[in-house]
Amino acid sequence: MTDLLVEARTATDHAKRADLYHRAQDRVGTQAPMLFLHFDAIIQASTAKLHWTQYPDAVFRLFDAHIT
């Protein structure tokens, strides 16, 4: 893959460059059919003085939050 991309990046002939990028694209499609674009990193902290409603979807809805 690296060799294909380096060769494509340095090719001056547009047809050859397009062919190399298509070959690289085909290789990605066959060797790595799943590409994960999003990873959730949910970091939450609290204190016993904070009162709020935590929803199952982990979205912060703090309209009812209050500290006692």
C-alpha positions as CSV (number, residue, x, y, z in Angstrom):
1,M,0.0,0.0,0.0
2,T,2.7,2.4,0.9
3,D,4.6,1.8,-2.3
4,L,1.5,2.4,-4.3
5,L,0.7,5.7,-2.6
6,V,4.3,6.9,-2.9
7,E,4.4,6.0,-6.6
8,A,1.1,7.6,-7.2
9,R,2.1,10.8,-5.3
10,T,5.2,11.2,-7.4
11,A,3.8,10.2,-10.8
12,T,3.6,13.0,-13.3
13,D,1.4,11.1,-15.8
14,H,-2.2,11.7,-14.8
15,A,-3.5,8.4,-16.3
16,K,-0.8,6.4,-14.4
17,R,-1.5,8.4,-11.2
18,A,-5.2,7.7,-11.5
19,D,-4.5,4.0,-12.1
20,L,-2.2,3.7,-9.0
21,Y,-4.8,5.5,-6.8
22,H,-7.5,3.2,-8.1
23,R,-5.4,0.2,-7.3
24,A,-4.7,1.5,-3.8
25,Q,-8.5,2.1,-3.3
26,D,-9.3,-1.4,-4.4
27,R,-6.7,-2.8,-2.0
28,V,-8.2,-0.9,0.9
29,G,-11.6,-2.2,-0.1
30,T,-10.5,-5.8,-0.1
31,Q,-8.2,-5.8,2.9
32,A,-10.0,-3.4,5.2
33,P,-13.7,-3.4,4.4
34,M,-14.7,-1.8,7.7
35,L,-13.4,1.7,8.5
36,F,-14.4,3.1,11.9
37,L,-14.7,6.8,11.7
38,H,-16.0,7.6,15.2
39,F,-15.1,6.4,18.6
40,D,-17.0,7.7,21.6
41,A,-14.9,8.7,24.6
42,I,-17.4,9.5,27.3
43,I,-15.7,11.0,30.4
44,Q,-18.0,11.9,33.3
45,A,-17.2,13.0,36.8
46,S,-19.5,13.9,39.6
47,T,-19.8,14.7,43.3
48,A,-22.4,13.8,45.8
49,K,-23.5,17.4,45.9
50,L,-24.4,17.4,42.2
51,H,-28.0,16.3,41.5
52,W,-28.9,15.7,37.8
53,T,-30.6,13.1,35.6
54,Q,-28.3,10.9,33.6
55,Y,-29.9,9.5,30.5
56,P,-29.1,6.1,28.9
57,D,-27.8,7.7,25.7
58,A,-25.0,9.4,27.7
59,V,-25.9,12.9,26.4
60,F,-25.4,15.6,28.9
61,R,-28.7,17.3,29.6
62,L,-28.0,19.6,32.5
63,F,-31.1,21.7,32.4
64,D,-32.2,20.2,35.8
65,A,-28.7,20.0,37.4
66,H,-28.2,21.7,40.7
67,I,-25.7,21.5,43.5
68,T,-26.9,21.2,47.1
